[in-house]
Amino acid sequence: ILVSARLAGVGLLIAFLSSLGCVVRAPGVGMNMAEGDTLISVDYEIFGKVQGVFFRKYTQAEGKKLGLVGWVQNTDEGTVQGQLQGPISKVRHMQEWLETKGSPKSHIDRANFRNEKVIVKLDYSDFQIVK
């Protein structure tokens, strides 16, 4: 009886945490759908030959294709910077794209990502090029 009472207590705890929107995962279990849908925000800066090669335009198109929101702009230092927001799996895909692909005529030396955080809602409604 003690074991079943303890299991019932764990079940109630899981139900309660789930109702709060928390992700409950058993050890050793792979990523579940709820985790993949977690919204995150991350700032980025891309170094290399990334200005004058339509990098912002391709970044905006890729972000929109993935259903992400945020912004992209050139900096006075010759880099491109911005912010990505969306489901974690899509943001990860975009981070890889920014690090390895970019626009056809770009040459990416490195990508810095910082200020990554889980967010409750998106701060933007689309993906903007900031002039």
Phi, psi and omega per residue, in radians:
I1 nan -0.676 3.110
L2 -1.053 -0.729 -3.121
V3 -1.107 -0.820 -3.121
S4 -1.163 -0.588 3.090
A5 -1.159 -0.719 3.122
R6 -1.134 -0.740 3.111
L7 -1.103 -0.700 3.103
A8 -1.097 -0.685 3.102
G9 -1.093 -0.734 3.101
V10 -1.115 -0.722 3.106
G11 -1.056 -0.746 3.109
L12 -1.128 -0.711 3.124
L13 -1.087 -0.787 3.125
I14 -1.087 -0.768 3.138
A15 -1.085 -0.740 3.135
F16 -1.118 -0.845 3.136
L17 -1.092 -0.694 3.122
S18 -1.100 -0.666 3.141
S19 -1.152 -0.418 3.091
L20 -1.484 -0.067 3.139
G21 1.561 0.180 3.117
C22 -1.358 2.605 3.082
V23 -1.610 2.141 3.115
V24 -1.911 2.181 -3.078
R25 -2.366 2.369 3.054
A26 -1.297 2.574 3.114
P27 -1.017 2.428 3.075
G28 1.471 -0.040 3.135
V29 -1.577 2.388 -3.118
G30 -1.187 3.132 -3.108
M31 -1.063 2.259 3.102
N32 -1.708 3.057 -3.061
M33 -1.076 -0.665 -3.110
A34 -1.078 -0.710 3.124
E35 -1.140 -0.707 -3.133
G36 -1.125 -0.427 -3.115
D37 -1.616 -0.061 3.118
T38 -1.060 2.296 -3.140
L39 -1.504 2.345 3.049
I40 -2.274 2.815 3.064
S41 -2.199 2.396 3.094
V42 -2.543 2.408 3.050
D43 -1.567 2.603 3.133
Y44 -2.445 2.685 2.990
E45 -2.466 2.265 -3.069
I46 -1.967 2.265 -3.102
F47 -1.929 2.562 3.119
G48 2.310 -2.699 3.062
K49 -1.529 1.541 -3.019
V50 -2.207 0.042 3.048
Q51 -1.987 2.520 -3.131
G52 1.345 0.273 -3.124
V53 -2.274 0.426 3.125
F54 1.057 0.484 -3.106
F55 -1.081 -0.763 -3.130
R56 -1.101 -0.748 -3.116
K57 -1.099 -0.778 3.121
Y58 -1.189 -0.623 3.106
T59 -1.126 -0.780 3.106
Q60 -1.060 -0.792 -3.112
A61 -1.107 -0.760 3.136
E62 -1.143 -0.749 3.109
G63 -1.046 -0.781 3.120
K64 -1.138 -0.707 3.140
K65 -1.037 -0.647 3.141
L66 -1.454 -0.115 -3.132
G67 1.401 0.379 3.117
L68 -1.567 2.833 3.028
V69 -2.161 2.844 3.114
G70 2.579 -2.590 -3.097
W71 -2.723 2.862 3.110
V72 -2.543 2.476 3.104
Q73 -2.664 2.732 2.980
N74 -1.363 2.658 3.039
T75 -1.962 2.867 3.086
D76 -1.199 -0.281 -3.124
E77 -1.537 0.034 3.129
G78 1.520 0.187 3.087
T79 -1.800 3.083 3.007
V80 -2.103 2.357 3.123
Q81 -2.335 2.881 3.105
G82 3.074 -2.857 3.140
Q83 -2.451 2.434 3.074
L84 -1.992 2.467 3.015
Q85 -2.459 2.446 3.093
G86 2.776 -2.973 3.113
P87 -1.056 2.465 -3.026
I88 -0.940 -0.719 -3.106
S89 -1.129 -0.658 -3.139
K90 -1.277 -0.678 3.105
V91 -1.108 -0.729 3.111
R92 -1.049 -0.736 3.113
H93 -1.063 -0.766 -3.135
M94 -1.173 -0.662 3.109
Q95 -1.075 -0.751 3.112
E96 -1.104 -0.728 3.112
W97 -1.066 -0.773 -3.139
L98 -1.138 -0.575 -3.084
E99 -1.401 -0.544 -2.953
T100 -2.097 -0.415 -2.997
K101 -2.001 -1.255 -3.123
G102 1.150 -2.721 3.130
S103 -1.424 2.762 -3.064
P104 -0.960 -0.635 -3.076
K105 -1.690 0.074 3.128
S106 -1.416 2.828 2.999
H107 -2.359 1.919 -3.043
I108 -1.600 2.109 3.057
D109 -1.483 -0.804 3.102
R110 -2.832 2.805 3.096
A111 -2.223 2.273 3.059
N112 -1.870 2.306 3.074
F113 -2.122 2.322 -3.129
R114 -2.601 2.989 3.126
N115 0.985 0.657 3.098
E116 -1.280 2.302 3.116
K117 -2.653 2.678 3.039
V118 -1.345 2.387 3.127
I119 -2.161 2.713 -3.135
V120 -1.500 -0.634 3.121
K121 -2.518 2.795 -3.141
L122 -1.294 2.481 3.126
D123 -1.545 -0.217 -3.088
Y124 -2.227 2.801 3.121
S125 -1.811 -0.225 3.112
D126 -2.706 -2.960 -3.130
F127 -1.957 1.964 -2.993
Q128 -1.833 2.549 2.886
I129 -1.628 2.114 3.126
V130 -1.664 2.243 -3.130
K131 -1.478 nan nan
